[in-house]
Amino acid sequence: MIPFLTSALFVGAGIGGSWFLRCAWTDRERERPDFRLAGWGILVGALLASAVWIGPMLGLAYALTLLPVGSLLVVVHGATRRAARESRRAQLAPESLDGTSRAWRGWLKALLAGPLGMLAAMGLAFCYAAWAPGAIQTRLLIAALLVPALWGLAMTWTLADQRIIRATAVLGGTTILGFGLAFLGGIA
């Protein structure tokens, strides 16, 4: 019962001190040094009382833990919710499905995401198998497990990108670089 009562006293001191400070700081037209002094006095007094009453180390630990809880309750009590503004990022770039739809773009994106994305994923996996440290069996197993994940990433990025030329260049460059490095490492 005593620890609960002590905790309640510290939380109450945090509420009281923070409430006085909040009243002093929200009324900026009138200077209220009496409220400021009362708020800081309650908080410092609770710290000193905890050091004397419970002990210097344990009492300060209790006070420094529980006084902010009371202060947080005062802040939460005075919080107001505002309507969310539209983010600037939503205004910068259109979604991938916005704009005019053309059949040839869909077919081209499907070809890029499917076969070329798979080749890029395989090139990166082969490059991993050629250059990663460890036993060859472990490297080949990890490379085989990397292929579906990398292919899924390539497909997602290709289908989400509006610029087909950029997607083609990145996937083609990744394929050439991956297989080239794998060839230099001795795998391909």
mmCIF file of the C-alpha atoms, coordinates in Angstrom:
data_MODEL
# 
_entry.id   MODEL 
# 
loop_
_atom_site.group_PDB 
_atom_site.id 
_atom_site.type_symbol 
_atom_site.label_atom_id 
_atom_site.label_alt_id 
_atom_site.label_comp_id 
_atom_site.label_asym_id 
_atom_site.label_entity_id 
_atom_site.label_seq_id 
_atom_site.pdbx_PDB_ins_code 
_atom_site.Cartn_x 
_atom_site.Cartn_y 
_atom_site.Cartn_z 
_atom_site.occupancy 
_atom_site.B_iso_or_equiv 
_atom_site.pdbx_formal_charge 
_atom_site.auth_seq_id 
_atom_site.auth_comp_id 
_atom_site.auth_asym_id 
_atom_site.auth_atom_id 
_atom_site.pdbx_PDB_model_num 
ATOM 1   C CA . MET A 1 1   ? 0.000  0.000   0.000   1.00 0.00 ? 1   MET A CA 1 
ATOM 2   C CA . ILE A 1 2   ? 2.839  2.401   0.816   1.00 0.00 ? 2   ILE A CA 1 
ATOM 3   C CA . PRO A 1 3   ? 4.529  2.178   -2.634  1.00 0.00 ? 3   PRO A CA 1 
ATOM 4   C CA . PHE A 1 4   ? 1.194  2.872   -4.339  1.00 0.00 ? 4   PHE A CA 1 
ATOM 5   C CA . LEU A 1 5   ? 0.573  5.896   -2.103  1.00 0.00 ? 5   LEU A CA 1 
ATOM 6   C CA . THR A 1 6   ? 4.094  7.184   -2.721  1.00 0.00 ? 6   THR A CA 1 
ATOM 7   C CA . SER A 1 7   ? 3.692  6.782   -6.477  1.00 0.00 ? 7   SER A CA 1 
ATOM 8   C CA . ALA A 1 8   ? 0.346  8.580   -6.397  1.00 0.00 ? 8   ALA A CA 1 
ATOM 9   C CA . LEU A 1 9   ? 1.923  11.462  -4.445  1.00 0.00 ? 9   LEU A CA 1 
ATOM 10  C CA . PHE A 1 10  ? 4.720  11.839  -6.985  1.00 0.00 ? 10  PHE A CA 1 
ATOM 11  C CA . VAL A 1 11  ? 2.330  11.728  -9.937  1.00 0.00 ? 11  VAL A CA 1 
ATOM 12  C CA . GLY A 1 12  ? 0.104  14.267  -8.144  1.00 0.00 ? 12  GLY A CA 1 
ATOM 13  C CA . ALA A 1 13  ? 3.107  16.547  -7.551  1.00 0.00 ? 13  ALA A CA 1 
ATOM 14  C CA . GLY A 1 14  ? 3.960  16.274  -11.253 1.00 0.00 ? 14  GLY A CA 1 
ATOM 15  C CA . ILE A 1 15  ? 0.380  17.186  -12.159 1.00 0.00 ? 15  ILE A CA 1 
ATOM 16  C CA . GLY A 1 16  ? 0.299  20.140  -9.747  1.00 0.00 ? 16  GLY A CA 1 
ATOM 17  C CA . GLY A 1 17  ? 3.671  21.569  -10.721 1.00 0.00 ? 17  GLY A CA 1 
ATOM 18  C CA . SER A 1 18  ? 3.029  21.161  -14.427 1.00 0.00 ? 18  SER A CA 1 
ATOM 19  C CA . TRP A 1 19  ? -0.430 22.688  -14.145 1.00 0.00 ? 19  TRP A CA 1 
ATOM 20  C CA . PHE A 1 20  ? 0.994  25.828  -12.495 1.00 0.00 ? 20  PHE A CA 1 
ATOM 21  C CA . LEU A 1 21  ? 3.706  26.073  -15.141 1.00 0.00 ? 21  LEU A CA 1 
ATOM 22  C CA . ARG A 1 22  ? 1.171  25.596  -17.921 1.00 0.00 ? 22  ARG A CA 1 
ATOM 23  C CA . CYS A 1 23  ? -1.041 28.355  -16.526 1.00 0.00 ? 23  CYS A CA 1 
ATOM 24  C CA . ALA A 1 24  ? 1.948  30.688  -16.293 1.00 0.00 ? 24  ALA A CA 1 
ATOM 25  C CA . TRP A 1 25  ? 3.169  29.949  -19.804 1.00 0.00 ? 25  TRP A CA 1 
ATOM 26  C CA . THR A 1 26  ? -0.205 30.038  -21.590 1.00 0.00 ? 26  THR A CA 1 
ATOM 27  C CA . ASP A 1 27  ? -1.099 33.502  -20.252 1.00 0.00 ? 27  ASP A CA 1 
ATOM 28  C CA . ARG A 1 28  ? 1.612  35.460  -22.042 1.00 0.00 ? 28  ARG A CA 1 
ATOM 29  C CA . GLU A 1 29  ? -0.088 38.839  -21.753 1.00 0.00 ? 29  GLU A CA 1 
ATOM 30  C CA . ARG A 1 30  ? 0.269  38.958  -17.992 1.00 0.00 ? 30  ARG A CA 1 
ATOM 31  C CA . GLU A 1 31  ? 3.454  38.081  -16.239 1.00 0.00 ? 31  GLU A CA 1 
ATOM 32  C CA . ARG A 1 32  ? 2.758  35.400  -13.653 1.00 0.00 ? 32  ARG A CA 1 
ATOM 33  C CA . PRO A 1 33  ? 5.954  34.817  -11.722 1.00 0.00 ? 33  PRO A CA 1 
ATOM 34  C CA . ASP A 1 34  ? 3.928  33.498  -8.793  1.00 0.00 ? 34  ASP A CA 1 
ATOM 35  C CA . PHE A 1 35  ? 2.591  30.584  -10.893 1.00 0.00 ? 35  PHE A CA 1 
ATOM 36  C CA . ARG A 1 36  ? 6.037  29.881  -12.272 1.00 0.00 ? 36  ARG A CA 1 
ATOM 37  C CA . LEU A 1 37  ? 7.551  29.871  -8.814  1.00 0.00 ? 37  LEU A CA 1 
ATOM 38  C CA . ALA A 1 38  ? 4.764  27.645  -7.508  1.00 0.00 ? 38  ALA A CA 1 
ATOM 39  C CA . GLY A 1 39  ? 5.197  25.154  -10.361 1.00 0.00 ? 39  GLY A CA 1 
ATOM 40  C CA . TRP A 1 40  ? 8.955  24.913  -10.069 1.00 0.00 ? 40  TRP A CA 1 
ATOM 41  C CA . GLY A 1 41  ? 8.688  24.918  -6.285  1.00 0.00 ? 41  GLY A CA 1 
ATOM 42  C CA . ILE A 1 42  ? 6.361  21.907  -6.287  1.00 0.00 ? 42  ILE A CA 1 
ATOM 43  C CA . LEU A 1 43  ? 8.598  19.952  -8.685  1.00 0.00 ? 43  LEU A CA 1 
ATOM 44  C CA . VAL A 1 44  ? 11.854 20.752  -6.864  1.00 0.00 ? 44  VAL A CA 1 
ATOM 45  C CA . GLY A 1 45  ? 10.175 20.195  -3.491  1.00 0.00 ? 45  GLY A CA 1 
ATOM 46  C CA . ALA A 1 46  ? 9.013  16.748  -4.611  1.00 0.00 ? 46  ALA A CA 1 
ATOM 47  C CA . LEU A 1 47  ? 12.555 15.905  -5.688  1.00 0.00 ? 47  LEU A CA 1 
ATOM 48  C CA . LEU A 1 48  ? 14.013 17.021  -2.365  1.00 0.00 ? 48  LEU A CA 1 
ATOM 49  C CA . ALA A 1 49  ? 11.267 15.314  -0.357  1.00 0.00 ? 49  ALA A CA 1 
ATOM 50  C CA . SER A 1 50  ? 11.851 12.052  -2.222  1.00 0.00 ? 50  SER A CA 1 
ATOM 51  C CA . ALA A 1 51  ? 15.592 12.221  -1.516  1.00 0.00 ? 51  ALA A CA 1 
ATOM 52  C CA . VAL A 1 52  ? 14.973 12.776  2.200   1.00 0.00 ? 52  VAL A CA 1 
ATOM 53  C CA . TRP A 1 53  ? 11.951 10.508  2.640   1.00 0.00 ? 53  TRP A CA 1 
ATOM 54  C CA . ILE A 1 54  ? 12.955 7.427   0.600   1.00 0.00 ? 54  ILE A CA 1 
ATOM 55  C CA . GLY A 1 55  ? 16.686 7.886   0.199   1.00 0.00 ? 55  GLY A CA 1 
ATOM 56  C CA . PRO A 1 56  ? 18.992 9.846   -2.055  1.00 0.00 ? 56  PRO A CA 1 
ATOM 57  C CA . MET A 1 57  ? 19.321 7.347   -4.885  1.00 0.00 ? 57  MET A CA 1 
ATOM 58  C CA . LEU A 1 58  ? 16.068 5.406   -4.800  1.00 0.00 ? 58  LEU A CA 1 
ATOM 59  C CA . GLY A 1 59  ? 13.987 8.472   -3.947  1.00 0.00 ? 59  GLY A CA 1 
ATOM 60  C CA . LEU A 1 60  ? 15.411 10.508  -6.812  1.00 0.00 ? 60  LEU A CA 1 
ATOM 61  C CA . ALA A 1 61  ? 14.886 7.579   -9.165  1.00 0.00 ? 61  ALA A CA 1 
ATOM 62  C CA . TYR A 1 62  ? 11.222 7.353   -8.138  1.00 0.00 ? 62  TYR A CA 1 
ATOM 63  C CA . ALA A 1 63  ? 10.710 11.092  -8.429  1.00 0.00 ? 63  ALA A CA 1 
ATOM 64  C CA . LEU A 1 64  ? 12.486 11.444  -11.760 1.00 0.00 ? 64  LEU A CA 1 
ATOM 65  C CA . THR A 1 65  ? 10.389 8.607   -13.119 1.00 0.00 ? 65  THR A CA 1 
ATOM 66  C CA . LEU A 1 66  ? 6.964  9.570   -11.776 1.00 0.00 ? 66  LEU A CA 1 
ATOM 67  C CA . LEU A 1 67  ? 7.007  13.395  -11.945 1.00 0.00 ? 67  LEU A CA 1 
ATOM 68  C CA . PRO A 1 68  ? 7.160  13.353  -15.770 1.00 0.00 ? 68  PRO A CA 1 
ATOM 69  C CA . VAL A 1 69  ? 4.169  10.977  -15.797 1.00 0.00 ? 69  VAL A CA 1 
ATOM 70  C CA . GLY A 1 70  ? 2.109  13.666  -14.054 1.00 0.00 ? 70  GLY A CA 1 
ATOM 71  C CA . SER A 1 71  ? 3.459  16.299  -16.425 1.00 0.00 ? 71  SER A CA 1 
ATOM 72  C CA . LEU A 1 72  ? 2.528  14.147  -19.379 1.00 0.00 ? 72  LEU A CA 1 
ATOM 73  C CA . LEU A 1 73  ? -1.012 13.813  -18.053 1.00 0.00 ? 73  LEU A CA 1 
ATOM 74  C CA . VAL A 1 74  ? -1.303 17.623  -17.953 1.00 0.00 ? 74  VAL A CA 1 
ATOM 75  C CA . VAL A 1 75  ? -0.034 17.858  -21.523 1.00 0.00 ? 75  VAL A CA 1 
ATOM 76  C CA . VAL A 1 76  ? -2.400 15.139  -22.732 1.00 0.00 ? 76  VAL A CA 1 
ATOM 77  C CA . HIS A 1 77  ? -5.323 16.832  -20.998 1.00 0.00 ? 77  HIS A CA 1 
ATOM 78  C CA . GLY A 1 78  ? -4.691 20.067  -22.897 1.00 0.00 ? 78  GLY A CA 1 
ATOM 79  C CA . ALA A 1 79  ? -3.986 18.489  -26.273 1.00 0.00 ? 79  ALA A CA 1 
ATOM 80  C CA . THR A 1 80  ? -6.145 19.458  -29.236 1.00 0.00 ? 80  THR A CA 1 
ATOM 81  C CA . ARG A 1 81  ? -6.596 17.558  -32.468 1.00 0.00 ? 81  ARG A CA 1 
ATOM 82  C CA . ARG A 1 82  ? -6.261 19.365  -35.749 1.00 0.00 ? 82  ARG A CA 1 
ATOM 83  C CA . ALA A 1 83  ? -7.444 18.275  -39.145 1.00 0.00 ? 83  ALA A CA 1 
ATOM 84  C CA . ALA A 1 84  ? -4.633 16.708  -41.124 1.00 0.00 ? 84  ALA A CA 1 
ATOM 85  C CA . ARG A 1 85  ? -3.279 18.746  -43.985 1.00 0.00 ? 85  ARG A CA 1 
ATOM 86  C CA . GLU A 1 86  ? -2.676 17.255  -47.373 1.00 0.00 ? 86  GLU A CA 1 
ATOM 87  C CA . SER A 1 87  ? 0.952  16.255  -47.603 1.00 0.00 ? 87  SER A CA 1 
ATOM 88  C CA . ARG A 1 88  ? 3.229  17.954  -50.078 1.00 0.00 ? 88  ARG A CA 1 
ATOM 89  C CA . ARG A 1 89  ? 4.433  14.604  -51.363 1.00 0.00 ? 89  ARG A CA 1 
ATOM 90  C CA . ALA A 1 90  ? 0.949  13.786  -52.627 1.00 0.00 ? 90  ALA A CA 1 
ATOM 91  C CA . GLN A 1 91  ? 1.062  16.902  -54.776 1.00 0.00 ? 91  GLN A CA 1 
ATOM 92  C CA . LEU A 1 92  ? 4.495  16.234  -56.297 1.00 0.00 ? 92  LEU A CA 1 
ATOM 93  C CA . ALA A 1 93  ? 4.157  12.998  -58.251 1.00 0.00 ? 93  ALA A CA 1 
ATOM 94  C CA . PRO A 1 94  ? 1.137  11.278  -59.755 1.00 0.00 ? 94  PRO A CA 1 
ATOM 95  C CA . GLU A 1 95  ? 0.277  7.742   -58.793 1.00 0.00 ? 95  GLU A CA 1 
ATOM 96  C CA . SER A 1 96  ? 1.342  5.009   -61.151 1.00 0.00 ? 96  SER A CA 1 
ATOM 97  C CA . LEU A 1 97  ? -2.228 4.457   -62.325 1.00 0.00 ? 97  LEU A CA 1 
ATOM 98  C CA . ASP A 1 98  ? -2.874 8.162   -62.979 1.00 0.00 ? 98  ASP A CA 1 
ATOM 99  C CA . GLY A 1 99  ? -2.590 9.480   -66.488 1.00 0.00 ? 99  GLY A CA 1 
ATOM 100 C CA . THR A 1 100 ? -3.611 8.045   -69.802 1.00 0.00 ? 100 THR A CA 1 
ATOM 101 C CA . SER A 1 101 ? -3.654 4.294   -70.195 1.00 0.00 ? 101 SER A CA 1 
ATOM 102 C CA . ARG A 1 102 ? -2.146 2.761   -73.296 1.00 0.00 ? 102 ARG A CA 1 
ATOM 103 C CA . ALA A 1 103 ? -2.181 -0.941  -74.144 1.00 0.00 ? 103 ALA A CA 1 
ATOM 104 C CA . TRP A 1 104 ? 1.384  -0.967  -75.436 1.00 0.00 ? 104 TRP A CA 1 
ATOM 105 C CA . ARG A 1 105 ? 2.659  0.514   -72.149 1.00 0.00 ? 105 ARG A CA 1 
ATOM 106 C CA . GLY A 1 106 ? 1.015  -2.309  -70.213 1.00 0.00 ? 106 GLY A CA 1 
ATOM 107 C CA . TRP A 1 107 ? 2.519  -4.981  -72.435 1.00 0.00 ? 107 TRP A CA 1 
ATOM 108 C CA . LEU A 1 108 ? 5.933  -3.341  -72.284 1.00 0.00 ? 108 LEU A CA 1 
ATOM 109 C CA . LYS A 1 109 ? 5.805  -3.066  -68.503 1.00 0.00 ? 109 LYS A CA 1 
ATOM 110 C CA . ALA A 1 110 ? 4.796  -6.725  -68.265 1.00 0.00 ? 110 ALA A CA 1 
ATOM 111 C CA . LEU A 1 111 ? 7.776  -7.702  -70.437 1.00 0.00 ? 111 LEU A CA 1 
ATOM 112 C CA . LEU A 1 112 ? 10.095 -5.537  -68.373 1.00 0.00 ? 112 LEU A CA 1 
ATOM 113 C CA . ALA A 1 113 ? 8.782  -6.802  -65.034 1.00 0.00 ? 113 ALA A CA 1 
ATOM 114 C CA . GLY A 1 114 ? 8.719  -10.463 -66.051 1.00 0.00 ? 114 GLY A CA 1 
ATOM 115 C CA . PRO A 1 115 ? 11.675 -11.639 -68.116 1.00 0.00 ? 115 PRO A CA 1 
ATOM 116 C CA . LEU A 1 116 ? 14.005 -8.648  -67.697 1.00 0.00 ? 116 LEU A CA 1 
ATOM 117 C CA . GLY A 1 117 ? 13.271 -8.420  -63.966 1.00 0.00 ? 117 GLY A CA 1 
ATOM 118 C CA . MET A 1 118 ? 14.022 -12.133 -63.630 1.00 0.00 ? 118 MET A CA 1 
ATOM 119 C CA . LEU A 1 119 ? 17.308 -11.731 -65.512 1.00 0.00 ? 119 LEU A CA 1 
ATOM 120 C CA . ALA A 1 120 ? 18.323 -8.839  -63.265 1.00 0.00 ? 120 ALA A CA 1 
ATOM 121 C CA . ALA A 1 121 ? 17.474 -10.890 -60.171 1.00 0.00 ? 121 ALA A CA 1 
ATOM 122 C CA . MET A 1 122 ? 19.444 -13.869 -61.467 1.00 0.00 ? 122 MET A CA 1 
ATOM 123 C CA . GLY A 1 123 ? 22.411 -11.637 -62.304 1.00 0.00 ? 123 GLY A CA 1 
ATOM 124 C CA . LEU A 1 124 ? 22.477 -10.243 -58.770 1.00 0.00 ? 124 LEU A CA 1 
ATOM 125 C CA . ALA A 1 125 ? 22.102 -13.722 -57.280 1.00 0.00 ? 125 ALA A CA 1 
ATOM 126 C CA . PHE A 1 126 ? 24.932 -15.095 -59.434 1.00 0.00 ? 126 PHE A CA 1 
ATOM 127 C CA . CYS A 1 127 ? 27.077 -12.124 -58.432 1.00 0.00 ? 127 CYS A CA 1 
ATOM 128 C CA . TYR A 1 128 ? 26.349 -12.917 -54.778 1.00 0.00 ? 128 TYR A CA 1 
ATOM 129 C CA . ALA A 1 129 ? 27.250 -16.572 -55.318 1.00 0.00 ? 129 ALA A CA 1 
ATOM 130 C CA . ALA A 1 130 ? 30.536 -15.605 -56.971 1.00 0.00 ? 130 ALA A CA 1 
ATOM 131 C CA . TRP A 1 131 ? 31.760 -12.991 -54.526 1.00 0.00 ? 131 TRP A CA 1 
ATOM 132 C CA . ALA A 1 132 ? 30.279 -13.755 -51.089 1.00 0.00 ? 132 ALA A CA 1 
ATOM 133 C CA . PRO A 1 133 ? 32.490 -15.472 -48.529 1.00 0.00 ? 133 PRO A CA 1 
ATOM 134 C CA . GLY A 1 134 ? 31.725 -18.954 -47.266 1.00 0.00 ? 134 GLY A CA 1 
ATOM 135 C CA . ALA A 1 135 ? 31.270 -22.458 -48.616 1.00 0.00 ? 135 ALA A CA 1 
ATOM 136 C CA . ILE A 1 136 ? 30.072 -22.760 -52.210 1.00 0.00 ? 136 ILE A CA 1 
ATOM 137 C CA . GLN A 1 137 ? 27.028 -24.814 -51.178 1.00 0.00 ? 137 GLN A CA 1 
ATOM 138 C CA . THR A 1 138 ? 25.891 -22.099 -48.774 1.00 0.00 ? 138 THR A CA 1 
ATOM 139 C CA . ARG A 1 139 ? 26.446 -19.346 -51.333 1.00 0.00 ? 139 ARG A CA 1 
ATOM 140 C CA . LEU A 1 140 ? 24.467 -21.204 -54.002 1.00 0.00 ? 140 LEU A CA 1 
ATOM 141 C CA . LEU A 1 141 ? 21.612 -21.917 -51.607 1.00 0.00 ? 141 LEU A CA 1 
ATOM 142 C CA . ILE A 1 142 ? 21.386 -18.300 -50.499 1.00 0.00 ? 142 ILE A CA 1 
ATOM 143 C CA . ALA A 1 143 ? 21.618 -17.127 -54.117 1.00 0.00 ? 143 ALA A CA 1 
ATOM 144 C CA . ALA A 1 144 ? 18.760 -19.462 -55.051 1.00 0.00 ? 144 ALA A CA 1 
ATOM 145 C CA . LEU A 1 145 ? 16.673 -18.047 -52.205 1.00 0.00 ? 145 LEU A CA 1 
ATOM 146 C CA . LEU A 1 146 ? 17.512 -14.482 -53.246 1.00 0.00 ? 146 LEU A CA 1 
ATOM 147 C CA . VAL A 1 147 ? 16.180 -14.851 -56.793 1.00 0.00 ? 147 VAL A CA 1 
ATOM 148 C CA . PRO A 1 148 ? 12.417 -14.787 -55.985 1.00 0.00 ? 148 PRO A CA 1 
ATOM 149 C CA . ALA A 1 149 ? 12.785 -11.910 -53.528 1.00 0.00 ? 149 ALA A CA 1 
ATOM 150 C CA . LEU A 1 150 ? 14.878 -9.828  -55.933 1.00 0.00 ? 150 LEU A CA 1 
ATOM 151 C CA . TRP A 1 151 ? 12.545 -10.660 -58.806 1.00 0.00 ? 151 TRP A CA 1 
ATOM 152 C CA . GLY A 1 152 ? 9.562  -9.520  -56.735 1.00 0.00 ? 152 GLY A CA 1 
ATOM 153 C CA . LEU A 1 153 ? 11.338 -6.251  -55.927 1.00 0.00 ? 153 LEU A CA 1 
ATOM 154 C CA . ALA A 1 154 ? 12.199 -5.708  -59.585 1.00 0.00 ? 154 ALA A CA 1 
ATOM 155 C CA . MET A 1 155 ? 8.604  -6.393  -60.642 1.00 0.00 ? 155 MET A CA 1 
ATOM 156 C CA . THR A 1 156 ? 7.152  -4.077  -57.994 1.00 0.00 ? 156 THR A CA 1 
ATOM 157 C CA . TRP A 1 157 ? 9.499  -1.246  -58.847 1.00 0.00 ? 157 TRP A CA 1 
ATOM 158 C CA . THR A 1 158 ? 9.022  -1.645  -62.616 1.00 0.00 ? 158 THR A CA 1 
ATOM 159 C CA . LEU A 1 159 ? 5.233  -1.668  -62.408 1.00 0.00 ? 159 LEU A CA 1 
ATOM 160 C CA . ALA A 1 160 ? 5.159  1.311   -60.053 1.00 0.00 ? 160 ALA A CA 1 
ATOM 161 C CA . ASP A 1 161 ? 7.516  3.470   -62.114 1.00 0.00 ? 161 ASP A CA 1 
ATOM 162 C CA . GLN A 1 162 ? 5.945  5.809   -64.669 1.00 0.00 ? 162 GLN A CA 1 
ATOM 163 C CA . ARG A 1 163 ? 9.076  6.129   -66.799 1.00 0.00 ? 163 ARG A CA 1 
ATOM 164 C CA . ILE A 1 164 ? 9.598  3.070   -68.967 1.00 0.00 ? 164 ILE A CA 1 
ATOM 165 C CA . ILE A 1 165 ? 12.979 4.163   -70.302 1.00 0.00 ? 165 ILE A CA 1 
ATOM 166 C CA . ARG A 1 166 ? 14.382 4.526   -66.786 1.00 0.00 ? 166 ARG A CA 1 
ATOM 167 C CA . ALA A 1 167 ? 13.038 1.098   -65.772 1.00 0.00 ? 167 ALA A CA 1 
ATOM 168 C CA . THR A 1 168 ? 14.558 -0.467  -68.902 1.00 0.00 ? 168 THR A CA 1 
ATOM 169 C CA . ALA A 1 169 ? 17.925 1.183   -68.295 1.00 0.00 ? 169 ALA A CA 1 
ATOM 170 C CA . VAL A 1 170 ? 18.084 0.184   -64.621 1.00 0.00 ? 170 VAL A CA 1 
ATOM 171 C CA . LEU A 1 171 ? 17.020 -3.424  -65.198 1.00 0.00 ? 171 LEU A CA 1 
ATOM 172 C CA . GLY A 1 172 ? 19.293 -3.794  -68.242 1.00 0.00 ? 172 GLY A CA 1 
ATOM 173 C CA . GLY A 1 173 ? 22.249 -2.259  -66.414 1.00 0.00 ? 173 GLY A CA 1 
ATOM 174 C CA . THR A 1 174 ? 21.640 -4.442  -63.368 1.00 0.00 ? 174 THR A CA 1 
ATOM 175 C CA . THR A 1 175 ? 21.519 -7.545  -65.567 1.00 0.00 ? 175 THR A CA 1 
ATOM 176 C CA . ILE A 1 176 ? 24.731 -6.695  -67.408 1.00 0.00 ? 176 ILE A CA 1 
ATOM 177 C CA . LEU A 1 177 ? 26.555 -5.681  -64.241 1.00 0.00 ? 177 LEU A CA 1 
ATOM 178 C CA . GLY A 1 178 ? 25.392 -8.723  -62.255 1.00 0.00 ? 178 GLY A CA 1 
ATOM 179 C CA . PHE A 1 179 ? 26.311 -11.290 -64.891 1.00 0.00 ? 179 PHE A CA 1 
ATOM 180 C CA . GLY A 1 180 ? 29.561 -9.444  -65.694 1.00 0.00 ? 180 GLY A CA 1 
ATOM 181 C CA . LEU A 1 181 ? 30.692 -9.479  -62.072 1.00 0.00 ? 181 LEU A CA 1 
ATOM 182 C CA . ALA A 1 182 ? 29.624 -13.129 -61.749 1.00 0.00 ? 182 ALA A CA 1 
ATOM 183 C CA . PHE A 1 183 ? 31.704 -13.941 -64.841 1.00 0.00 ? 183 PHE A CA 1 
ATOM 184 C CA . LEU A 1 184 ? 34.700 -12.176 -63.318 1.00 0.00 ? 184 LEU A CA 1 
ATOM 185 C CA . GLY A 1 185 ? 34.165 -14.148 -60.103 1.00 0.00 ? 185 GLY A CA 1 
ATOM 186 C CA . GLY A 1 186 ? 34.141 -17.449 -62.005 1.00 0.00 ? 186 GLY A CA 1 
ATOM 187 C CA . ILE A 1 187 ? 30.519 -18.597 -61.560 1.00 0.00 ? 187 ILE A CA 1 
ATOM 188 C CA . ALA A 1 188 ? 28.734 -17.906 -64.848 1.00 0.00 ? 188 ALA A CA 1 
# 
